[in-house]
């Protein structure tokens, strides 16, 4: 299982945070269709997590913002949920599109 949980004991009880690798999240959410392409985009400095250039292994959690540069075009997304697997028709429920160019939208909606 590639989803990790981190927890700590607080006065209100146990707090659990669900996280996932950035390249895996991009693939599962289908923002980028293939994990190897997501990994290459991250390694090439074309993906930012919360306004910082992110490596493929960066930890993603709900509330994070992902910026992806598709050539000359940008896409900005907010992480809403983390899931190990998701059906293709439900993948878009994992994130919210904040802004994206038409070509970024076309790239994401291929297949």
Biopython code that builds the backbone (N, CA, C, O; Angstrom):
import numpy as np
from Bio.PDB.StructureBuilder import StructureBuilder

atoms = [
    (1, "UNK", "N", (0.844, -1.177, 0.000)),
    (1, "UNK", "CA", (0.000, 0.000, 0.000)),
    (1, "UNK", "C", (0.883, 1.232, 0.000)),
    (1, "UNK", "O", (1.832, 1.304, 0.781)),
    (2, "UNK", "N", (0.598, 2.197, -0.851)),
    (2, "UNK", "CA", (1.436, 3.380, -0.998)),
    (2, "UNK", "C", (0.922, 4.592, -0.254)),
    (2, "UNK", "O", (1.555, 5.647, -0.299)),
    (3, "UNK", "N", (-0.193, 4.479, 0.422)),
    (3, "UNK", "CA", (-0.691, 5.585, 1.227)),
    (3, "UNK", "C", (-0.069, 5.463, 2.605)),
    (3, "UNK", "O", (-0.052, 4.381, 3.192)),
    (4, "UNK", "N", (0.433, 6.554, 3.112)),
    (4, "UNK", "CA", (1.053, 6.563, 4.421)),
    (4, "UNK", "C", (0.212, 7.410, 5.347)),
    (4, "UNK", "O", (-0.360, 8.421, 4.938)),
    (5, "UNK", "N", (0.143, 6.995, 6.585)),
    (5, "UNK", "CA", (-0.536, 7.827, 7.573)),
    (5, "UNK", "C", (0.478, 8.216, 8.626)),
    (5, "UNK", "O", (1.330, 7.420, 9.021)),
    (6, "UNK", "N", (0.372, 9.434, 9.066)),
    (6, "UNK", "CA", (1.193, 9.919, 10.165)),
    (6, "UNK", "C", (0.235, 10.324, 11.262)),
    (6, "UNK", "O", (-0.797, 10.940, 10.998)),
    (7, "UNK", "N", (0.561, 9.992, 12.448)),
    (7, "UNK", "CA", (-0.329, 10.364, 13.535)),
    (7, "UNK", "C", (0.443, 10.826, 14.749)),
    (7, "UNK", "O", (1.627, 10.534, 14.915)),
    (8, "UNK", "N", (-0.251, 11.543, 15.577)),
    (8, "UNK", "CA", (0.332, 11.955, 16.840)),
    (8, "UNK", "C", (-0.800, 12.068, 17.849)),
    (8, "UNK", "O", (-1.947, 12.346, 17.500)),
    (9, "UNK", "N", (-0.454, 11.851, 19.080)),
    (9, "UNK", "CA", (-1.456, 11.918, 20.133)),
    (9, "UNK", "C", (-1.613, 13.365, 20.577)),
    (9, "UNK", "O", (-0.644, 14.019, 20.965)),
    (10, "UNK", "N", (-2.828, 13.847, 20.516)),
    (10, "UNK", "CA", (-3.136, 15.204, 20.932)),
    (10, "UNK", "C", (-4.097, 15.126, 22.113)),
    (10, "UNK", "O", (-4.636, 14.055, 22.392)),
    (11, "UNK", "N", (-4.321, 16.229, 22.808)),
    (11, "UNK", "CA", (-5.267, 16.200, 23.926)),
    (11, "UNK", "C", (-6.670, 15.753, 23.489)),
    (11, "UNK", "O", (-7.406, 15.163, 24.279)),
    (12, "UNK", "N", (-7.035, 16.033, 22.240)),
    (12, "UNK", "CA", (-8.359, 15.657, 21.752)),
    (12, "UNK", "C", (-8.396, 14.203, 21.273)),
    (12, "UNK", "O", (-9.467, 13.690, 20.948)),
    (13, "UNK", "N", (-7.242, 13.537, 21.227)),
    (13, "UNK", "CA", (-7.197, 12.157, 20.760)),
    (13, "UNK", "C", (-6.149, 11.995, 19.680)),
    (13, "UNK", "O", (-5.253, 12.827, 19.535)),
    (14, "UNK", "N", (-6.269, 10.927, 18.931)),
    (14, "UNK", "CA", (-5.294, 10.621, 17.894)),
    (14, "UNK", "C", (-5.579, 11.410, 16.629)),
    (14, "UNK", "O", (-6.711, 11.423, 16.144)),
    (15, "UNK", "N", (-4.571, 12.060, 16.099)),
    (15, "UNK", "CA", (-4.671, 12.800, 14.847)),
    (15, "UNK", "C", (-3.953, 11.984, 13.772)),
    (15, "UNK", "O", (-2.808, 11.573, 13.960)),
    (16, "UNK", "N", (-4.617, 11.754, 12.667)),
    (16, "UNK", "CA", (-4.052, 10.954, 11.599)),
    (16, "UNK", "C", (-4.077, 11.760, 10.305)),
    (16, "UNK", "O", (-5.108, 12.328, 9.945)),
    (17, "UNK", "N", (-2.947, 11.812, 9.607)),
    (17, "UNK", "CA", (-2.844, 12.554, 8.358)),
    (17, "UNK", "C", (-2.498, 11.572, 7.242)),
    (17, "UNK", "O", (-1.526, 10.824, 7.345)),
    (18, "UNK", "N", (-3.291, 11.578, 6.183)),
    (18, "UNK", "CA", (-3.067, 10.682, 5.061)),
    (18, "UNK", "C", (-2.202, 11.402, 4.028)),
    (18, "UNK", "O", (-2.495, 12.533, 3.639)),
    (19, "UNK", "N", (-1.135, 10.735, 3.589)),
    (19, "UNK", "CA", (-0.222, 11.327, 2.622)),
    (19, "UNK", "C", (0.088, 10.313, 1.518)),
    (19, "UNK", "O", (-0.121, 9.112, 1.689)),
    (20, "UNK", "N", (0.591, 10.817, 0.379)),
    (20, "UNK", "CA", (0.966, 9.972, -0.747)),
    (20, "UNK", "C", (2.094, 10.657, -1.500)),
    (20, "UNK", "O", (2.208, 11.882, -1.478)),
    (21, "UNK", "N", (2.925, 9.866, -2.167)),
    (21, "UNK", "CA", (3.975, 10.429, -3.027)),
    (21, "UNK", "C", (3.340, 11.263, -4.130)),
    (21, "UNK", "O", (2.271, 10.925, -4.637)),
    (22, "UNK", "N", (3.999, 12.346, -4.495)),
    (22, "UNK", "CA", (3.481, 13.256, -5.512)),
    (22, "UNK", "C", (3.295, 12.558, -6.856)),
    (22, "UNK", "O", (2.240, 12.700, -7.474)),
    (23, "UNK", "N", (4.291, 11.807, -7.324)),
    (23, "UNK", "CA", (4.160, 11.155, -8.625)),
    (23, "UNK", "C", (3.018, 10.152, -8.645)),
    (23, "UNK", "O", (2.313, 10.035, -9.648)),
    (24, "UNK", "N", (2.830, 9.437, -7.563)),
    (24, "UNK", "CA", (1.715, 8.480, -7.455)),
    (24, "UNK", "C", (0.377, 9.220, -7.453)),
    (24, "UNK", "O", (-0.570, 8.782, -8.106)),
    (25, "UNK", "N", (0.291, 10.333, -6.727)),
    (25, "UNK", "CA", (-0.955, 11.103, -6.685)),
    (25, "UNK", "C", (-1.333, 11.624, -8.067)),
    (25, "UNK", "O", (-2.496, 11.550, -8.465)),
    (26, "UNK", "N", (-0.351, 12.149, -8.796)),
    (26, "UNK", "CA", (-0.627, 12.676, -10.136)),
    (26, "UNK", "C", (-1.160, 11.585, -11.051)),
    (26, "UNK", "O", (-2.006, 11.848, -11.905)),
    (27, "UNK", "N", (-0.675, 10.372, -10.879)),
    (27, "UNK", "CA", (-1.134, 9.250, -11.696)),
    (27, "UNK", "C", (-2.526, 8.779, -11.271)),
    (27, "UNK", "O", (-3.410, 8.619, -12.113)),
    (28, "UNK", "N", (-2.724, 8.556, -9.968)),
    (28, "UNK", "CA", (-4.007, 8.048, -9.466)),
    (28, "UNK", "C", (-5.126, 9.042, -9.764)),
    (28, "UNK", "O", (-6.227, 8.639, -10.140)),
    (29, "UNK", "N", (-4.858, 10.330, -9.600)),
    (29, "UNK", "CA", (-5.876, 11.354, -9.852)),
    (29, "UNK", "C", (-6.076, 11.601, -11.345)),
    (29, "UNK", "O", (-7.025, 12.269, -11.755)),
    (30, "UNK", "N", (-5.171, 11.054, -12.144)),
    (30, "UNK", "CA", (-5.191, 11.192, -13.602)),
    (30, "UNK", "C", (-4.969, 12.632, -14.080)),
    (30, "UNK", "O", (-5.367, 12.991, -15.188)),
    (31, "UNK", "N", (-4.339, 13.443, -13.250)),
    (31, "UNK", "CA", (-3.894, 14.752, -13.723)),
    (31, "UNK", "C", (-2.822, 14.501, -14.787)),
    (31, "UNK", "O", (-2.796, 15.168, -15.821)),
    (32, "UNK", "N", (-1.942, 13.536, -14.525)),
    (32, "UNK", "CA", (-0.986, 13.027, -15.508)),
    (32, "UNK", "C", (-1.271, 11.538, -15.633)),
    (32, "UNK", "O", (-1.402, 10.843, -14.626)),
    (33, "UNK", "N", (-1.368, 11.047, -16.854)),
    (33, "UNK", "CA", (-1.881, 9.691, -17.093)),
    (33, "UNK", "C", (-0.955, 8.560, -16.687)),
    (33, "UNK", "O", (-1.434, 7.485, -16.327)),
    (34, "UNK", "N", (0.359, 8.763, -16.733)),
    (34, "UNK", "CA", (1.299, 7.684, -16.439)),
    (34, "UNK", "C", (2.271, 8.115, -15.349)),
    (34, "UNK", "O", (2.727, 9.258, -15.321)),
    (35, "UNK", "N", (2.579, 7.185, -14.453)),
    (35, "UNK", "CA", (3.444, 7.519, -13.331)),
    (35, "UNK", "C", (4.856, 7.864, -13.791)),
    (35, "UNK", "O", (5.493, 8.747, -13.217)),
    (36, "UNK", "N", (5.346, 7.185, -14.810)),
    (36, "UNK", "CA", (6.696, 7.515, -15.292)),
    (36, "UNK", "C", (6.744, 8.936, -15.843)),
    (36, "UNK", "O", (7.742, 9.632, -15.658)),
    (37, "UNK", "N", (5.692, 9.376, -16.511)),
    (37, "UNK", "CA", (5.626, 10.747, -17.023)),
    (37, "UNK", "C", (5.545, 11.724, -15.844)),
    (37, "UNK", "O", (6.185, 12.775, -15.859)),
    (38, "UNK", "N", (4.758, 11.371, -14.827)),
    (38, "UNK", "CA", (4.652, 12.218, -13.629)),
    (38, "UNK", "C", (6.010, 12.321, -12.937)),
    (38, "UNK", "O", (6.413, 13.397, -12.494)),
    (39, "UNK", "N", (6.709, 11.191, -12.850)),
    (39, "UNK", "CA", (8.023, 11.166, -12.217)),
    (39, "UNK", "C", (8.998, 12.048, -12.993)),
    (39, "UNK", "O", (9.755, 12.812, -12.394)),
    (40, "UNK", "N", (8.982, 11.946, -14.333)),
    (40, "UNK", "CA", (9.872, 12.764, -15.161)),
    (40, "UNK", "C", (9.537, 14.253, -15.047)),
    (40, "UNK", "O", (10.439, 15.090, -15.018)),
    (41, "UNK", "N", (8.241, 14.586, -14.984)),
    (41, "UNK", "CA", (7.833, 15.989, -14.841)),
    (41, "UNK", "C", (8.344, 16.560, -13.521)),
    (41, "UNK", "O", (8.833, 17.689, -13.471)),
    (42, "UNK", "N", (8.225, 15.771, -12.456)),
    (42, "UNK", "CA", (8.712, 16.218, -11.142)),
    (42, "UNK", "C", (10.236, 16.356, -11.153)),
    (42, "UNK", "O", (10.776, 17.358, -10.686)),
    (43, "UNK", "N", (10.917, 15.353, -11.684)),
    (43, "UNK", "CA", (12.380, 15.377, -11.727)),
    (43, "UNK", "C", (12.901, 16.520, -12.598)),
    (43, "UNK", "O", (13.989, 17.044, -12.361)),
    (44, "UNK", "N", (12.121, 16.898, -13.601)),
    (44, "UNK", "CA", (12.516, 17.977, -14.497)),
    (44, "UNK", "C", (12.179, 19.362, -13.992)),
    (44, "UNK", "O", (12.412, 20.345, -14.695)),
    (45, "UNK", "N", (11.635, 19.466, -12.789)),
    (45, "UNK", "CA", (11.337, 20.767, -12.200)),
    (45, "UNK", "C", (10.079, 21.422, -12.743)),
    (45, "UNK", "O", (9.897, 22.629, -12.584)),
    (46, "UNK", "N", (9.202, 20.644, -13.387)),
    (46, "UNK", "CA", (7.981, 21.214, -13.960)),
    (46, "UNK", "C", (6.777, 21.128, -13.030)),
    (46, "UNK", "O", (5.684, 21.568, -13.384)),
    (47, "UNK", "N", (6.976, 20.560, -11.834)),
    (47, "UNK", "CA", (5.878, 20.421, -10.874)),
    (47, "UNK", "C", (6.259, 21.126, -9.584)),
    (47, "UNK", "O", (7.355, 20.945, -9.054)),
    (48, "UNK", "N", (5.324, 21.937, -9.090)),
    (48, "UNK", "CA", (5.535, 22.623, -7.817)),
    (48, "UNK", "C", (4.454, 22.192, -6.835)),
    (48, "UNK", "O", (3.299, 21.993, -7.210)),
    (49, "UNK", "N", (4.839, 22.053, -5.594)),
    (49, "UNK", "CA", (3.916, 21.710, -4.515)),
    (49, "UNK", "C", (3.961, 22.854, -3.517)),
    (49, "UNK", "O", (4.994, 23.100, -2.895)),
    (50, "UNK", "N", (2.848, 23.550, -3.363)),
    (50, "UNK", "CA", (2.773, 24.711, -2.461)),
    (50, "UNK", "C", (3.856, 25.750, -2.790)),
    (50, "UNK", "O", (4.566, 26.220, -1.900)),
    (51, "UNK", "N", (3.971, 26.098, -4.063)),
    (51, "UNK", "CA", (4.887, 27.106, -4.596)),
    (51, "UNK", "C", (6.369, 26.752, -4.452)),
    (51, "UNK", "O", (7.218, 27.642, -4.514)),
    (52, "UNK", "N", (6.695, 25.468, -4.262)),
    (52, "UNK", "CA", (8.090, 25.037, -4.195)),
    (52, "UNK", "C", (8.279, 23.907, -5.195)),
    (52, "UNK", "O", (7.430, 23.023, -5.306)),
    (53, "UNK", "N", (9.391, 23.933, -5.923)),
    (53, "UNK", "CA", (9.685, 22.849, -6.861)),
    (53, "UNK", "C", (9.730, 21.545, -6.068)),
    (53, "UNK", "O", (10.379, 21.458, -5.025)),
    (54, "UNK", "N", (9.023, 20.528, -6.584)),
    (54, "UNK", "CA", (8.865, 19.281, -5.834)),
    (54, "UNK", "C", (9.484, 18.104, -6.563)),
    (54, "UNK", "O", (9.426, 18.014, -7.789)),
    (55, "UNK", "N", (10.073, 17.212, -5.799)),
    (55, "UNK", "CA", (10.614, 15.963, -6.327)),
    (55, "UNK", "C", (9.499, 14.916, -6.357)),
    (55, "UNK", "O", (8.470, 15.101, -5.708)),
    (56, "UNK", "N", (9.687, 13.820, -7.100)),
    (56, "UNK", "CA", (8.641, 12.795, -7.209)),
    (56, "UNK", "C", (8.194, 12.222, -5.866)),
    (56, "UNK", "O", (7.030, 11.851, -5.711)),
    (57, "UNK", "N", (9.097, 12.146, -4.903)),
    (57, "UNK", "CA", (8.771, 11.556, -3.609)),
    (57, "UNK", "C", (8.189, 12.527, -2.591)),
    (57, "UNK", "O", (7.975, 12.154, -1.438)),
    (58, "UNK", "N", (7.932, 13.763, -2.998)),
    (58, "UNK", "CA", (7.354, 14.746, -2.068)),
    (58, "UNK", "C", (6.002, 14.237, -1.574)),
    (58, "UNK", "O", (5.258, 13.597, -2.317)),
    (59, "UNK", "N", (5.701, 14.524, -0.331)),
    (59, "UNK", "CA", (4.455, 14.046, 0.281)),
    (59, "UNK", "C", (3.306, 15.002, 0.000)),
    (59, "UNK", "O", (3.403, 16.202, 0.259)),
    (60, "UNK", "N", (2.211, 14.455, -0.534)),
    (60, "UNK", "CA", (1.020, 15.224, -0.857)),
    (60, "UNK", "C", (-0.046, 14.916, 0.182)),
    (60, "UNK", "O", (-0.220, 13.765, 0.581)),
    (61, "UNK", "N", (-0.759, 15.951, 0.620)),
    (61, "UNK", "CA", (-1.868, 15.754, 1.571)),
    (61, "UNK", "C", (-3.012, 16.693, 1.181)),
    (61, "UNK", "O", (-2.786, 17.679, 0.479)),
    (62, "UNK", "N", (-4.215, 16.403, 1.619)),
    (62, "UNK", "CA", (-5.343, 17.286, 1.295)),
    (62, "UNK", "C", (-5.042, 18.732, 1.697)),
    (62, "UNK", "O", (-4.491, 18.999, 2.764)),
    (63, "UNK", "N", (-5.421, 19.654, 0.809)),
    (63, "UNK", "CA", (-5.182, 21.073, 1.040)),
    (63, "UNK", "C", (-3.967, 21.607, 0.300)),
    (63, "UNK", "O", (-3.825, 22.818, 0.133)),
    (64, "UNK", "N", (-3.083, 20.706, -0.149)),
    (64, "UNK", "CA", (-1.904, 21.145, -0.897)),
    (64, "UNK", "C", (-2.301, 21.680, -2.266)),
    (64, "UNK", "O", (-3.344, 21.315, -2.809)),
    (65, "UNK", "N", (-1.461, 22.548, -2.816)),
    (65, "UNK", "CA", (-1.667, 23.061, -4.172)),
    (65, "UNK", "C", (-0.540, 22.568, -5.065)),
    (65, "UNK", "O", (0.637, 22.658, -4.719)),
    (66, "UNK", "N", (-0.929, 22.044, -6.224)),
    (66, "UNK", "CA", (0.026, 21.515, -7.192)),
    (66, "UNK", "C", (-0.023, 22.396, -8.438)),
    (66, "UNK", "O", (-1.098, 22.654, -8.979)),
    (67, "UNK", "N", (1.135, 22.854, -8.885)),
    (67, "UNK", "CA", (1.246, 23.613, -10.127)),
    (67, "UNK", "C", (2.068, 22.782, -11.094)),
    (67, "UNK", "O", (3.153, 22.313, -10.751)),
    (68, "UNK", "N", (1.546, 22.596, -12.315)),
    (68, "UNK", "CA", (2.254, 21.823, -13.330)),
    (68, "UNK", "C", (2.416, 22.673, -14.574)),
    (68, "UNK", "O", (1.467, 23.295, -15.052)),
    (69, "UNK", "N", (3.638, 22.690, -15.091)),
    (69, "UNK", "CA", (3.911, 23.403, -16.328)),
    (69, "UNK", "C", (3.902, 22.390, -17.466)),
    (69, "UNK", "O", (4.772, 21.521, -17.540)),
    (70, "UNK", "N", (2.914, 22.506, -18.354)),
    (70, "UNK", "CA", (2.819, 21.672, -19.548)),
    (70, "UNK", "C", (3.374, 22.504, -20.698)),
    (70, "UNK", "O", (2.619, 23.234, -21.340)),
    (71, "UNK", "N", (4.663, 22.414, -20.974)),
    (71, "UNK", "CA", (5.276, 23.271, -21.996)),
    (71, "UNK", "C", (5.177, 24.724, -21.573)),
    (71, "UNK", "O", (5.760, 25.120, -20.563)),
    (72, "UNK", "N", (4.439, 25.526, -22.341)),
    (72, "UNK", "CA", (4.255, 26.946, -22.032)),
    (72, "UNK", "C", (2.988, 27.192, -21.216)),
    (72, "UNK", "O", (2.676, 28.338, -20.892)),
    (73, "UNK", "N", (2.269, 26.149, -20.886)),
    (73, "UNK", "CA", (0.975, 26.279, -20.229)),
    (73, "UNK", "C", (1.045, 25.808, -18.786)),
    (73, "UNK", "O", (1.829, 24.924, -18.443)),
    (74, "UNK", "N", (0.207, 26.416, -17.944)),
    (74, "UNK", "CA", (0.191, 26.087, -16.523)),
    (74, "UNK", "C", (-1.148, 25.517, -16.096)),
    (74, "UNK", "O", (-2.197, 25.895, -16.616)),
    (75, "UNK", "N", (-1.093, 24.599, -15.138)),
    (75, "UNK", "CA", (-2.295, 24.095, -14.491)),
    (75, "UNK", "C", (-2.093, 24.199, -12.988)),
    (75, "UNK", "O", (-1.026, 23.848, -12.483)),
    (76, "UNK", "N", (-3.091, 24.672, -12.272)),
    (76, "UNK", "CA", (-3.023, 24.815, -10.818)),
    (76, "UNK", "C", (-4.181, 24.034, -10.207)),
    (76, "UNK", "O", (-5.339, 24.252, -10.563)),
    (77, "UNK", "N", (-3.865, 23.121, -9.282)),
    (77, "UNK", "CA", (-4.856, 22.203, -8.721)),
    (77, "UNK", "C", (-4.738, 22.164, -7.203)),
    (77, "UNK", "O", (-3.648, 22.309, -6.651)),
    (78, "UNK", "N", (-5.870, 21.968, -6.536)),
    (78, "UNK", "CA", (-5.891, 21.797, -5.086)),
    (78, "UNK", "C", (-6.226, 20.346, -4.779)),
    (78, "UNK", "O", (-7.176, 19.793, -5.333)),
    (79, "UNK", "N", (-5.450, 19.732, -3.901)),
    (79, "UNK", "CA", (-5.675, 18.344, -3.503)),
    (79, "UNK", "C", (-6.855, 18.306, -2.539)),
    (79, "UNK", "O", (-6.831, 18.963, -1.498)),
    (80, "UNK", "N", (-7.893, 17.534, -2.886)),
    (80, "UNK", "CA", (-9.067, 17.398, -2.026)),
    (80, "UNK", "C", (-9.044, 16.108, -1.223)),
    (80, "UNK", "O", (-9.474, 16.085, -0.070)),
    (81, "UNK", "N", (-8.546, 15.039, -1.822)),
    (81, "UNK", "CA", (-8.512, 13.757, -1.118)),
    (81, "UNK", "C", (-7.381, 12.894, -1.650)),
    (81, "UNK", "O", (-6.837, 13.139, -2.726)),
    (82, "UNK", "N", (-7.040, 11.875, -0.866)),
    (82, "UNK", "CA", (-6.010, 10.908, -1.221)),
    (82, "UNK", "C", (-6.678, 9.533, -1.239)),
    (82, "UNK", "O", (-7.410, 9.182, -0.314)),
    (83, "UNK", "N", (-6.426, 8.760, -2.292)),
    (83, "UNK", "CA", (-6.966, 7.404, -2.379)),
    (83, "UNK", "C", (-5.966, 6.524, -3.103)),
    (83, "UNK", "O", (-5.311, 6.968, -4.046)),
    (84, "UNK", "N", (-5.846, 5.292, -2.670)),
    (84, "UNK", "CA", (-4.919, 4.342, -3.288)),
    (84, "UNK", "C", (-5.311, 4.055, -4.737)),
    (84, "UNK", "O", (-4.469, 4.069, -5.634)),
    (85, "UNK", "N", (-6.577, 3.799, -4.947)),
    (85, "UNK", "CA", (-7.091, 3.567, -6.293)),
    (85, "UNK", "C", (-8.428, 4.275, -6.432)),
    (85, "UNK", "O", (-9.144, 4.481, -5.452)),
    (86, "UNK", "N", (-8.750, 4.641, -7.656)),
    (86, "UNK", "CA", (-9.987, 5.348, -7.926)),
    (86, "UNK", "C", (-10.401, 5.016, -9.352)),
    (86, "UNK", "O", (-9.552, 4.879, -10.232)),
    (87, "UNK", "N", (-11.689, 4.887, -9.579)),
    (87, "UNK", "CA", (-12.177, 4.641, -10.932)),
    (87, "UNK", "C", (-11.941, 5.877, -11.783)),
    (87, "UNK", "O", (-11.929, 7.000, -11.278)),
    (88, "UNK", "N", (-11.757, 5.662, -13.067)),
    (88, "UNK", "CA", (-11.448, 6.760, -13.986)),
    (88, "UNK", "C", (-12.492, 7.876, -13.907)),
    (88, "UNK", "O", (-12.143, 9.056, -13.901)),
    (89, "UNK", "N", (-13.768, 7.503, -13.847)),
    (89, "UNK", "CA", (-14.826, 8.515, -13.829)),
    (89, "UNK", "C", (-14.919, 9.266, -12.502)),
    (89, "UNK", "O", (-15.607, 10.282, -12.416)),
    (90, "UNK", "N", (-14.237, 8.780, -11.472)),
    (90, "UNK", "CA", (-14.267, 9.441, -10.162)),
    (90, "UNK", "C", (-12.951, 10.135, -9.809)),
    (90, "UNK", "O", (-12.844, 10.773, -8.762)),
    (91, "UNK", "N", (-11.953, 10.008, -10.684)),
    (91, "UNK", "CA", (-10.621, 10.558, -10.394)),
    (91, "UNK", "C", (-10.646, 12.071, -10.197)),
    (91, "UNK", "O", (-9.906, 12.600, -9.368)),
    (92, "UNK", "N", (-11.490, 12.766, -10.951)),
    (92, "UNK", "CA", (-11.508, 14.231, -10.843)),
    (92, "UNK", "C", (-12.049, 14.718, -9.500)),
    (92, "UNK", "O", (-11.919, 15.900, -9.180)),
    (93, "UNK", "N", (-12.649, 13.833, -8.712)),
    (93, "UNK", "CA", (-13.134, 14.233, -7.388)),
    (93, "UNK", "C", (-11.992, 14.334, -6.375)),
    (93, "UNK", "O", (-12.198, 14.797, -5.254)),
    (94, "UNK", "N", (-10.793, 13.904, -6.763)),
    (94, "UNK", "CA", (-9.644, 13.961, -5.863)),
    (94, "UNK", "C", (-8.996, 15.345, -5.823)),
    (94, "UNK", "O", (-8.207, 15.639, -4.925)),
    (95, "UNK", "N", (-9.331, 16.192, -6.797)),
    (95, "UNK", "CA", (-8.714, 17.514, -6.865)),
    (95, "UNK", "C", (-9.706, 18.535, -7.394)),
    (95, "UNK", "O", (-10.746, 18.193, -7.959)),
    (96, "UNK", "N", (-9.355, 19.796, -7.195)),
    (96, "UNK", "CA", (-10.147, 20.907, -7.728)),
    (96, "UNK", "C", (-9.241, 21.707, -8.641)),
    (96, "UNK", "O", (-8.118, 22.050, -8.270)),
    (97, "UNK", "N", (-9.728, 22.002, -9.832)),
    (97, "UNK", "CA", (-8.962, 22.821, -10.771)),
    (97, "UNK", "C", (-9.113, 24.279, -10.341)),
    (97, "UNK", "O", (-10.220, 24.818, -10.336)),
    (98, "UNK", "N", (-8.018, 24.905, -9.986)),
    (98, "UNK", "CA", (-8.037, 26.317, -9.623)),
    (98, "UNK", "C", (-7.918, 27.145, -10.900)),
    (98, "UNK", "O", (-8.667, 28.101, -11.103)),
    (99, "UNK", "N", (-6.978, 26.770, -11.750)),
    (99, "UNK", "CA", (-6.849, 27.409, -13.062)),
    (99, "UNK", "C", (-6.031, 26.498, -13.962)),
    (99, "UNK", "O", (-5.155, 25.763, -13.506)),
    (100, "UNK", "N", (-6.343, 26.566, -15.261)),
    (100, "UNK", "CA", (-5.524, 25.861, -16.234)),
    (100, "UNK", "C", (-5.829, 26.407, -17.618)),
    (100, "UNK", "O", (-6.946, 26.844, -17.897)),
    (101, "UNK", "N", (-4.828, 26.377, -18.472)),
    (101, "UNK", "CA", (-4.989, 26.797, -19.857)),
    (101, "UNK", "C", (-5.814, 25.743, -20.598)),
    (101, "UNK", "O", (-5.965, 24.614, -20.132)),
    (102, "UNK", "N", (-6.336, 26.127, -21.743)),
    (102, "UNK", "CA", (-7.102, 25.167, -22.550)),
    (102, "UNK", "C", (-6.267, 23.957, -22.921)),
    (102, "UNK", "O", (-6.763, 22.831, -22.889)),
    (103, "UNK", "N", (-5.012, 24.169, -23.271)),
    (103, "UNK", "CA", (-4.180, 23.038, -23.675)),
    (103, "UNK", "C", (-3.843, 22.135, -22.488)),
    (103, "UNK", "O", (-3.708, 20.924, -22.660)),
    (104, "UNK", "N", (-3.704, 22.701, -21.293)),
    (104, "UNK", "CA", (-3.482, 21.882, -20.104)),
    (104, "UNK", "C", (-4.715, 21.038, -19.833)),
    (104, "UNK", "O", (-4.601, 19.866, -19.476)),
    (105, "UNK", "N", (-5.885, 21.624, -20.001)),
    (105, "UNK", "CA", (-7.133, 20.888, -19.828)),
    (105, "UNK", "C", (-7.252, 19.782, -20.869)),
    (105, "UNK", "O", (-7.666, 18.668, -20.547)),
    (106, "UNK", "N", (-6.897, 20.078, -22.097)),
    (106, "UNK", "CA", (-6.955, 19.068, -23.157)),
    (106, "UNK", "C", (-5.987, 17.930, -22.864)),
    (106, "UNK", "O", (-6.322, 16.764, -23.070)),
    (107, "UNK", "N", (-4.802, 18.253, -22.389)),
    (107, "UNK", "CA", (-3.802, 17.232, -22.039)),
    (107, "UNK", "C", (-4.330, 16.333, -20.931)),
    (107, "UNK", "O", (-4.200, 15.111, -21.003)),
    (108, "UNK", "N", (-4.927, 16.933, -19.907)),
    (108, "UNK", "CA", (-5.442, 16.179, -18.764)),
    (108, "UNK", "C", (-6.631, 15.308, -19.168)),
    (108, "UNK", "O", (-6.818, 14.226, -18.610)),
    (109, "UNK", "N", (-7.431, 15.760, -20.121)),
    (109, "UNK", "CA", (-8.644, 15.040, -20.505)),
    (109, "UNK", "C", (-8.456, 14.054, -21.648)),
    (109, "UNK", "O", (-9.426, 13.459, -22.117)),
    (110, "UNK", "N", (-7.211, 13.874, -22.105)),
    (110, "UNK", "CA", (-6.950, 12.876, -23.142)),
    (110, "UNK", "C", (-7.290, 11.489, -22.604)),
    (110, "UNK", "O", (-7.236, 11.267, -21.394)),
    (111, "UNK", "N", (-7.635, 10.567, -23.475)),
    (111, "UNK", "CA", (-7.981, 9.169, -23.181)),
    (111, "UNK", "C", (-9.390, 9.039, -22.727)),
    (111, "UNK", "O", (-9.846, 7.932, -22.438)),
]
sb = StructureBuilder()
sb.init_structure("model")
sb.init_model(0)
sb.init_chain("A")
sb.init_seg("    ")
for serial, (resi, resn, name, xyz) in enumerate(atoms, 1):
    if name == "N":
        sb.init_residue(resn, " ", resi, " ")
    sb.init_atom(name, np.array(xyz, "f"), 0.0, 1.0, " ", f" {name:<3s}", serial, name[0])
structure = sb.get_structure()
